[in-house]
């Protein structure tokens, strides 16, 4: 194998590695932005429930009413958090798959005869 062939192979592998870094970085960025957006959505959900309760609350409300409002808010929060967890997990698995695909491409270029 000549020096030119070796250099061409490494040049191609470096370009593939750069593409891999850009694609994986983009997927991680999407996951990060999505996580921030989802956290803000959850925060707004809690604020909305708090403001709704404060609008209708009276000082002589029984503790049971407080507990019902709290349970409603928490059940909605848990459901939303579970959906967010599933979405984040899917993005992470997609990122891992993307990285493995690019690594196999780079490996094929470097081991080609």
Secondary structure, DSSP 8 states (H G I E B T S, - for coil): --HHHHHHHHHHHHHHHHHHHHHHHHHHHHHHHHHHHHHHHHHHHHHHHHHHHHHH--TT--HHHHHHHHHHHHHHHHHHHHHHHHHHHHHHHHHHHHHHHHHHHHHHHHH--
